[in-house]
Structure formats: structure tokens, C-alpha cells
Amino acid sequence: MFDFLDRAKRFLWAFVELGFLTILSVILVYLILGSGSGVFVTSVAENVLTFANALSPQSLVGLAIVLGLLLLIAHKVK
């Protein structure tokens, strides 16, 4: 049972990494080609910018604190 959960966790994490790398690649294409990079690339870039603009500075600080705590805990566990 734990072996299945471990494999499922690794598969889901790989899926998340693939999605993140896809978004980063699309943003890179948008930065290189600009607004003439196509409808899909432009819409993804607009969605990312809309999401980034919607975050308040307090949310970013909170997210940074939580991320820092998670990294600290992960290094202490190893």
C-alpha cells in the first residue's frame, strides 16, 4: 500500500513539475517573441500577469514565509 502511495506521489509531483515547466516555457516564448507570439502564448501570458497582479504584497510575504518554513523543515528532516 505504501509503495503505491509513494509511486502515486512521485507521479503527481512529476506532473506538477511538467506543468510548471510548460508555463515557464510559454512565458519565455512570450518574452522572446512579444505580442506576435500567437493567441495561446499571449493568453497564457495574460493569465499569468493577471494572477501576479492580483496577489497583494502581504500574500507574497506570507507565501515566502511558508515556503521558507517548509524548506527549513525539509532540511531538518534529512
C-alpha positions as CSV (number, residue, x, y, z in Angstrom):
1,M,0.0,0.0,0.0
2,F,2.8,2.4,0.9
3,D,4.6,1.5,-2.3
4,F,1.5,2.5,-4.3
5,L,1.2,5.8,-2.4
6,D,4.9,6.5,-3.0
7,R,4.6,5.9,-6.7
8,A,1.5,8.0,-6.9
9,K,3.1,10.8,-5.1
10,R,6.1,10.7,-7.4
11,F,3.9,10.6,-10.5
12,L,1.8,13.6,-9.3
13,W,4.9,15.5,-8.4
14,A,6.4,14.9,-11.9
15,F,3.1,16.0,-13.4
16,V,3.2,19.3,-11.4
17,E,6.8,19.9,-12.5
18,L,5.9,19.3,-16.1
19,G,3.1,21.8,-15.9
20,F,5.3,24.4,-14.2
21,L,8.0,23.9,-16.8
22,T,5.4,24.2,-19.6
23,I,4.1,27.5,-18.2
24,L,7.7,28.8,-17.8
25,S,8.5,27.8,-21.4
26,V,5.4,29.6,-22.7
27,I,6.3,32.7,-20.8
28,L,9.8,32.5,-22.2
29,V,8.4,32.3,-25.7
30,Y,6.2,35.3,-25.0
31,L,9.2,37.3,-23.7
32,I,11.3,36.5,-26.8
33,L,8.6,36.9,-29.5
34,G,6.4,39.5,-27.8
35,S,2.7,40.1,-28.6
36,G,3.1,38.4,-32.0
37,S,3.8,35.0,-30.5
38,G,0.3,33.6,-31.1
39,V,-3.0,33.5,-29.4
40,F,-2.3,30.7,-27.0
41,V,1.0,32.1,-25.8
42,T,-0.5,35.6,-25.4
43,S,-3.5,34.3,-23.4
44,V,-1.2,32.2,-21.1
45,A,1.0,35.3,-20.5
46,E,-2.0,37.5,-19.8
47,N,-3.4,34.9,-17.3
48,V,-0.1,34.7,-15.5
49,L,0.2,38.5,-15.4
50,T,-3.4,38.8,-14.1
51,F,-2.7,36.3,-11.4
52,A,0.5,38.0,-10.4
53,N,-1.1,41.4,-10.3
54,A,-4.0,40.1,-8.1
55,L,-1.6,39.0,-5.4
56,S,-1.2,41.6,-2.6
57,P,2.3,42.2,-1.1
58,Q,1.0,40.7,2.2
59,S,0.2,37.5,0.4
60,L,3.6,37.3,-1.2
61,V,5.3,37.8,2.2
62,G,3.1,35.1,3.7
63,L,3.9,32.8,0.8
64,A,7.6,33.4,1.2
65,I,7.4,32.7,5.0
66,V,5.5,29.4,4.4
67,L,8.0,28.4,1.7
68,G,10.9,29.2,4.0
69,L,9.5,27.2,6.8
70,L,8.8,24.3,4.5
71,L,12.4,24.4,3.3
72,L,13.7,24.6,6.8
73,I,11.6,21.6,8.0
74,A,12.7,19.6,4.9
75,H,16.4,20.2,5.6
76,K,16.0,19.3,9.3
77,V,14.2,16.0,8.4
78,K,17.0,14.8,6.1
